Amino acid sequence: MSVPTLAADQSVRAPLPVLGRDVTVPLVTGGEVTYAALDYAASAPALQRVWDDVAAYAPYYGSVHRGAGYLSQLSTDLFENARRTVADFLDCRTGDQVVFTRSTTDSLNLLAAALPDGCEVFVFETEHHASLLPWRDARVTCLDAPRSPRQAVEILERALADRTAAVHEGHGPALVCVTGASNVTGELWPVRELAAAAHAHGARIVLDAAQLAPHHAVSVTGLDVDWVAFSGHKLYAPFGSGVLAGRADWLREAEPYLAGGGASRRVTRREDGGVDVEWHDGAARHEAGSPNVIGAYAIASACKALTEAGFEALAAREERLVRAVREGLADVSEVRFLSLFGDDAPRVGVLSFVVEGWNSSHFAAALSAEYGIGVRDGLFCAHPLVRTLLGGDARAQGECGAPEAGPGEKSLNAIRVSFGAGTPDEHVERFVRAVRELVRDGARWNYRTVDGRCVPDTSA
């Protein structure tokens, strides 16, 4: 089967310009090649437009909210306008708050710290650790992995119905946490239906949109979720910024996530030597310290760029790339793609797979060293899900040069390829060609394990 040539299709828009698109990397076999960044699910490259916007603002950088000077006033306006831009991007309701954080992980830990006493959290075992682990001070019910979107709703409805039946006076509130798109399989989850099920049983719901927001429009109002969290570094903005947006009441009633300047409205000293604090009740309550103004501005810039590019066109192009990978490897029997809902389930540009007879770390290392292709291998910070998909035997791998799994044997880890708005057609074509060649011919170089990673052996 020949590898499809995507560039021949002129009906789909070109990829959006991103940083690093012209970076070249050395190959162990000699020469250099343009780097194919196919690890968007971990961190997407920054859009060129976002970087240009940040560079244009940088000379005007100033402290926010507390300076009378021109640059401080300019930065304050920019910071608060970024908040409004994000609210518009998410189609937030009147009265919703947009809190700037460091990441999705930070956002969900903030919400976890704001849970009312006695709150019970329902989360599927399929979640990324960012949404699976923050709820340490709450009672957590971990739900089994569903095998269809319909089953996901049914599992949640049963769990909430059981809770409702067991409710007694003084029972606390409930929160459901769910991803919008899996960081392992890319599959889209039935968020609107899950939100309806949660609300029907008096629970609230928070959407982990880290993998969804870069690929599809996210409407807080349309999906009827109570909160949404996402990260800038997956939304084509630089590292270090994130968002938690949604209902204000739990956030307003909770102790500040961090105590310090910016979160406090008024501080007075008591006669006994202590201090009394009156905290802000808006977003500032959970944004103590000098905020990441550039990070907030970068997220807002990315929101505008993606909106203007049009999610419908971006999603159509991604679907085409996903289809090219699957069709290009369809006759390679050694390659098995992982999914919960089936091969034809709607998904974003994320695919995970195993290769029979290969150690996943070895395969990923060969893609990088011999083809200049960057993918991810391992458990993708979603250990329970990957264990389920691999048959329960996912664990740390041994020497990278040794075969991982033979016929009928279980794989230990997986390989993930992911792409998005900035992925050129050539990168996907090269990936398909490289996988086919590695499976057919094997690696052309020797590899060894160093600090737990498989790397080319250059000792000879």
C-alpha positions in Angstrom: 0.0 0.0 0.0 1.4 3.4 -1.0 1.6 6.3 1.5 -1.0 8.9 0.7 0.3 12.3 -0.4 -1.7 14.9 1.6 -0.2 17.9 -0.2 -2.2 17.1 -3.4 -5.4 18.1 -1.7 -5.7 21.9 -2.2 -9.2 22.1 -0.7 -8.0 22.3 2.9 -6.4 25.4 4.3 -2.6 25.5 5.0 -1.4 25.0 8.6 -1.2 28.0 10.8 2.4 29.4 11.2 4.1 28.2 14.4 7.4 28.7 16.0 10.0 26.1 15.2 8.5 25.2 11.8 12.0 25.6 10.2 14.1 24.1 12.9 16.4 21.3 11.7 17.8 18.5 13.8 20.7 16.1 13.2 20.1 12.4 12.3 22.3 9.6 13.6 22.5 8.3 10.1 24.0 11.6 8.9 22.7 14.9 7.7 19.9 17.0 9.0 16.1 17.2 8.5 13.4 19.7 9.4 12.0 18.6 12.8 8.5 17.0 12.7 6.9 18.0 16.0 4.2 15.4 16.5 3.7 15.7 20.2 1.1 18.5 20.3 -0.9 16.7 23.0 2.0 17.4 25.4 2.8 20.9 24.3 1.8 22.6 21.1 4.3 25.0 19.5 3.4 28.7 20.0 1.6 30.3 17.1 3.8 32.8 15.3 1.1 35.4 15.8 1.0 34.8 19.6 4.8 35.3 19.7 4.6 38.4 17.6 1.9 39.9 19.9 3.9 39.1 23.0 7.1 40.6 21.5 5.2 43.8 20.5 3.9 44.2 24.1 7.1 43.3 25.9 8.7 46.8 25.8 5.5 48.1 27.6 5.6 45.5 30.3 4.6 46.8 33.7 3.1 45.8 37.1 -0.7 45.5 37.2 -3.4 46.8 39.4 -1.2 48.9 41.7 0.8 51.3 39.5 -0.2 54.9 38.5 2.4 55.0 35.7 1.4 54.7 32.0 3.0 51.3 31.6 1.3 49.9 34.7 -2.1 51.3 33.5 -1.5 49.8 30.0 -0.6 46.4 31.4 -3.6 46.4 33.7 -5.9 47.1 30.8 -4.2 44.4 28.7 -4.5 41.9 31.6 -8.2 42.5 32.2 -9.0 42.6 28.5 -7.3 39.2 28.2 -9.8 38.0 30.8 -12.7 39.3 28.8 -11.3 37.7 25.6 -11.0 34.3 27.3 -14.6 34.7 28.6 -15.8 35.4 25.1 -13.7 32.5 23.7 -15.4 30.1 26.2 -18.9 31.6 25.8 -19.1 32.1 29.5 -22.3 33.0 31.3 -23.0 36.4 32.9 -21.4 36.3 36.3 -18.9 33.6 35.5 -15.3 34.2 36.7 -12.1 33.7 34.6 -9.2 33.0 36.9 -5.7 32.9 35.4 -3.5 30.0 36.7 -0.3 28.2 35.7 -1.9 25.3 33.9 -4.8 22.8 33.8 -3.3 21.0 36.7 -3.1 24.3 38.7 -6.7 25.2 37.7 -8.1 21.9 39.0 -6.1 22.0 42.2 -7.5 25.5 42.7 -11.0 24.1 42.3 -10.3 21.2 44.5 -9.2 23.6 47.2 -12.5 25.5 46.8 -14.8 22.5 47.2 -17.4 22.8 50.0 -17.1 20.6 53.0 -18.3 17.0 52.4 -18.2 17.3 48.6 -18.0 14.0 46.7 -16.1 13.9 43.4 -17.0 11.5 40.6 -14.2 11.0 38.1 -13.6 8.3 35.4 -10.4 6.2 35.7 -9.7 7.4 32.1 -8.8 10.9 33.2 -5.4 12.5 32.9 -3.7 12.7 36.2 -4.3 16.5 36.2 -8.0 15.8 36.7 -7.8 12.4 38.5 -5.5 13.4 41.4 -6.3 16.9 42.8 -9.3 15.8 44.9 -7.3 14.6 47.9 -9.5 16.3 50.5 -12.7 15.0 49.1 -14.5 11.7 48.9 -13.6 10.4 45.4 -15.6 7.8 43.4 -13.5 6.5 40.5 -15.7 5.2 37.7 -14.8 2.4 35.4 -13.7 3.1 31.8 -16.7 3.1 29.4 -16.6 1.5 26.0 -18.9 3.9 24.3 -20.1 7.5 24.9 -23.6 6.2 25.8 -22.1 3.8 28.4 -20.2 6.8 29.9 -23.4 8.5 30.5 -25.0 5.4 31.9 -22.1 4.7 34.3 -22.3 8.2 35.6 -26.1 8.2 36.0 -26.0 4.9 38.0 -23.3 6.3 40.3 -25.2 9.5 40.9 -28.5 7.6 41.4 -26.8 5.4 44.0 -25.5 8.5 45.7 -29.0 10.1 45.6 -30.5 7.0 47.1 -28.0 7.1 49.9 -28.4 10.8 50.7 -29.1 11.7 54.2 -29.4 15.0 56.0 -26.2 17.0 55.9 -24.8 15.1 52.9 -22.5 17.4 51.0 -22.6 18.5 47.3 -21.2 16.5 44.4 -18.9 17.3 41.5 -18.2 15.4 38.3 -14.9 15.9 36.6 -14.5 14.8 32.9 -12.2 15.3 30.0 -13.5 16.8 26.7 -11.0 14.7 24.6 -8.8 12.0 25.8 -5.1 12.8 25.8 -4.4 9.1 25.0 -6.9 8.2 22.3 -8.1 11.6 21.2 -11.7 10.5 21.4 -14.3 13.1 22.1 -16.4 12.6 25.2 -20.2 13.3 25.5 -19.8 16.4 27.7 -23.2 17.9 27.1 -24.9 14.6 28.0 -22.7 14.1 31.1 -23.5 17.6 32.2 -27.2 16.9 31.9 -26.9 13.7 33.9 -24.9 15.5 36.6 -27.3 18.4 36.9 -30.3 16.0 36.9 -28.9 14.5 40.1 -28.0 17.9 41.7 -24.3 17.6 41.0 -22.0 20.1 39.3 -19.4 19.3 36.5 -16.0 20.6 35.6 -14.6 20.1 32.1 -10.9 19.4 31.6 -10.6 21.0 28.2 -6.8 20.8 27.9 -7.1 18.6 24.8 -10.4 19.9 23.5 -10.0 23.7 23.5 -7.1 23.7 20.9 -9.2 21.7 18.4 -12.9 22.5 18.9 -14.9 25.5 20.1 -15.8 25.1 23.8 -19.0 26.8 25.0 -19.5 26.9 28.7 -23.1 27.9 28.0 -23.8 25.4 25.2 -22.2 22.4 27.0 -23.8 23.6 30.3 -20.7 22.9 32.4 -20.1 24.6 35.6 -16.4 25.1 35.1 -13.8 24.6 32.4 -10.0 24.4 32.7 -7.3 24.5 30.1 -3.6 25.2 29.6 -1.9 27.8 27.4 0.9 25.5 26.4 -1.6 23.2 24.6 -3.4 26.2 23.1 -0.4 27.4 21.0 0.7 29.9 23.8 4.0 29.7 25.7 4.4 27.7 28.9 3.2 28.9 32.3 -0.4 30.0 31.9 -3.8 28.4 32.3 -7.4 29.2 33.0 -10.2 28.2 35.3 -13.5 29.7 34.3 -17.0 29.2 35.5 -19.3 29.7 38.5 -18.3 32.2 41.1 -20.0 31.0 44.2 -17.6 28.2 45.4 -14.6 30.3 44.4 -15.9 33.3 46.2 -16.7 31.3 49.4 -13.4 29.5 49.5 -10.2 30.6 51.2 -7.8 32.2 48.7 -5.8 29.6 46.8 -2.6 31.6 47.8 -2.4 34.2 50.5 -0.7 37.4 49.6 -0.9 40.7 47.9 -3.4 41.1 45.1 -5.8 38.7 46.8 -6.3 41.0 49.8 -8.6 44.0 49.7 -7.8 45.3 53.2 -5.3 44.2 55.9 -5.3 45.7 59.4 -3.2 44.9 62.5 -5.0 43.8 65.6 -4.0 44.9 69.1 -2.9 41.4 69.9 -0.3 41.6 67.2 -2.1 39.5 64.6 -3.7 40.7 61.4 -7.2 40.8 60.0 -7.7 40.3 56.3 -10.6 41.2 54.0 -10.2 39.2 50.8 -11.3 40.1 47.3 -14.4 38.1 46.2 -13.7 38.3 42.4 -11.1 36.5 40.3 -8.3 38.4 42.2 -9.1 36.3 45.3 -7.2 33.4 43.8 -4.5 35.3 41.9 -2.3 36.4 44.7 1.1 37.8 43.8 2.2 39.5 40.6 0.3 37.7 37.9 1.7 36.3 34.7 0.5 39.2 32.5 2.4 38.0 29.4 1.0 34.5 29.9 -2.6 35.8 30.1 -2.0 38.0 27.0 -0.6 35.1 25.1 -3.6 32.9 25.9 -5.9 35.7 24.8 -3.9 36.1 21.5 -4.2 32.4 20.9 -8.0 32.5 21.5 -8.4 35.3 19.0 -6.1 33.5 16.4 -8.0 30.2 16.6 -11.4 31.9 16.5 -10.5 33.9 13.4 -9.0 30.8 11.7 -12.3 29.0 12.3 -12.6 25.8 14.3 -14.7 24.1 11.6 -11.9 24.4 9.1 -9.2 23.5 11.6 -11.1 20.4 12.7 -11.7 19.3 9.1 -8.0 19.4 8.4 -7.2 17.5 11.5 -9.7 14.8 10.7 -8.0 14.5 7.3 -4.6 14.0 9.0 -6.0 11.4 11.4 -7.5 9.6 8.5 -4.2 9.7 6.6 -2.4 8.1 9.5 -5.0 5.3 10.0 -5.3 4.6 6.3 -1.5 4.8 5.7 -0.9 2.1 8.4 -4.0 0.1 7.8 -2.2 -2.8 6.2 0.6 -2.8 8.8 -0.7 -5.7 11.0 2.0 -5.1 13.6 0.5 -1.7 14.5 -2.5 -1.6 16.8 -4.2 1.7 17.6 -5.7 2.1 21.1 -9.3 3.3 21.6 -12.2 3.1 24.1 -15.1 3.9 21.8 -13.9 2.2 18.6 -11.7 3.2 15.6 -14.4 5.3 14.0 -15.2 7.4 17.1 -14.8 11.2 16.6 -11.5 12.4 17.9 -9.0 15.2 17.9 -5.5 14.9 16.4 -4.3 12.3 18.9 -3.6 8.6 18.2 -1.8 6.1 20.5 -0.6 2.7 19.3 1.7 -0.2 20.0 3.9 -2.1 17.6 4.1 -5.8 17.9 7.6 -7.0 18.7 8.9 -3.5 19.6 9.7 -1.8 22.8 7.7 1.5 22.6 10.7 3.6 23.9 12.9 2.0 21.3 10.4 2.7 18.5 10.0 6.4 19.6 13.7 6.8 19.9 14.3 5.5 16.3 11.6 7.8 15.0 13.5 10.7 16.5 17.1 9.8 15.8 16.6 8.3 12.3 13.7 10.4 10.9 13.7 13.6 13.0 10.1 12.9 14.3 9.2 13.8 17.8 6.4 11.7 19.4 5.7 10.6 23.0 6.0 7.1 24.5 5.0 5.8 27.9 1.7 6.1 29.9 1.0 9.8 29.1 0.1 10.8 32.7 -3.0 8.6 32.4 -1.8 5.3 33.9 -5.1 3.7 34.7 -6.4 4.3 31.2 -3.4 3.1 29.4 -3.3 0.0 31.7 -6.9 -0.7 30.7 -6.2 -0.2 27.0 -3.1 -2.5 27.1 -4.8 -5.2 29.1 -3.6 -4.2 32.6 0.1 -4.8 32.2 1.5 -1.3 31.7 4.6 -0.6 33.7 8.1 0.7 33.4 10.0 -0.8 30.5 13.4 -2.6 30.5 16.3 -2.2 28.1 15.2 -0.4 25.0 17.1 -2.6 22.7 15.0 -5.7 23.7 11.8 -6.5 22.0 8.8 -5.4 24.1 6.0 -7.7 23.1 5.8 -10.7 20.7 2.8 -12.2 19.1 0.1 -12.7 21.7 2.0 -10.8 24.4 0.9 -7.7 26.1 2.6 -4.3 25.5 4.1 -2.4 28.5 3.8 1.1 27.2 2.4 2.9 24.1 3.5 5.4 21.5 1.5 8.6 20.9 1.4 10.8 17.8 -0.4 14.1 18.0 -0.8 17.1 15.8 -2.8 20.2 15.3 -3.3 23.6 13.6 0.4 24.0 12.8 1.2 20.5 11.5 2.4 20.4 7.9 1.2 17.6 5.6 4.8 16.5 5.1 5.3 15.7 8.8 2.4 13.3 8.7 3.5 11.7 5.5 7.0 11.3 6.9 5.6 9.7 10.1 3.6 7.1 8.1 6.6 6.3 5.9 8.9 6.0 8.9 6.6 3.7 10.8 6.2 1.4 7.8 10.0 1.3 7.2 10.8 0.6 10.9 8.3 -2.2 11.0 9.5 -3.7 7.7 13.3 -3.1 8.0 14.0 -2.5 11.7 16.1 0.3 13.2 19.3 1.2 11.4 21.1 2.2 14.6 21.9 0.6 17.9 20.2 2.0 21.0 20.8 1.7 24.8 19.0 2.9 27.9 20.4 5.9 29.8 18.6 7.2 32.8 15.5 5.3 31.9 15.3 6.7 28.3 16.2 4.9 25.1 18.9 6.8 23.2 21.2 6.1 20.2 24.3 4.3 21.2 27.2 6.5 20.2 29.9 4.7 22.2 31.3 2.8 19.2 
